[in-house]
Amino acid sequence: METPLEFTQDERRCTFALKLEQYLISRIDGLRKQNDGDRNWDETAKLRGRIAELKILRELMAKESAVLRE
C-alpha cells in the first residue's frame, strides 16, 4: 500500500534533516568504498541493498512530495 509522504520546505531545511542528509551521504559513500573491495556475490548484493535503501531515504528528504512504500 502506498501512502503519500510530504515534507514542508521548513522540514526539509531543519537542522535534523540537514544532519540526517549529511549522515546518509557519508554512509552511502562508506558503503560504496566497501563494495569496491574484493567481495563475494552475497556480500556485494547485501551492500548494494543497503546503499539502495539509504538512497531512498535521502531522496525522500529531498523531494517536496514523495510516496512511502510499505
C-alpha positions in Angstrom: 0.0 0.0 0.0 1.3 3.4 -0.9 0.9 6.4 1.4 1.8 9.9 0.3 4.6 11.3 2.4 5.1 15.1 2.2 7.7 17.3 3.9 7.3 21.0 4.0 10.2 23.2 2.9 10.9 24.0 6.6 11.0 20.3 7.5 13.5 19.6 4.7 15.7 22.5 5.9 15.6 21.9 9.6 18.8 21.1 11.5 17.8 17.5 11.9 17.0 17.0 8.2 20.3 18.6 7.2 22.3 16.5 9.6 20.5 13.3 8.5 21.2 14.1 4.9 24.9 14.5 5.6 24.9 11.3 7.5 23.2 9.4 4.7 25.7 10.8 2.1 28.6 9.8 4.3 27.2 6.4 5.0 26.4 5.7 1.3 30.0 6.8 0.4 31.4 4.5 3.0 29.4 1.5 1.8 30.4 2.2 -1.8 34.0 2.1 -0.8 33.5 -1.2 1.0 31.8 -2.5 -2.1 34.9 -1.6 -4.2 36.8 -4.2 -2.3 37.1 -7.9 -3.2 33.8 -9.3 -2.1 31.8 -12.4 -3.0 28.4 -12.2 -4.7 26.4 -12.3 -1.5 28.3 -9.6 0.3 28.2 -7.4 -2.8 24.4 -7.9 -3.0 23.9 -7.0 0.6 26.0 -3.9 0.3 24.1 -2.8 -2.8 20.8 -3.3 -1.0 21.9 -1.2 1.9 23.0 1.5 -0.4 19.7 1.4 -2.3 17.7 1.8 1.0 19.8 4.7 2.1 19.4 6.4 -1.2 15.6 6.0 -0.9 15.7 7.8 2.4 17.9 10.5 1.1 15.6 11.1 -1.9 12.5 11.2 0.4 14.0 14.1 2.3 14.9 15.9 -1.0 11.5 15.7 -2.7 8.7 18.1 -2.0 6.3 15.2 -2.3 7.2 11.6 -2.1 5.4 8.2 -1.8 6.2 5.9 1.1 6.1 2.2 0.2 5.1 -0.1 3.0 
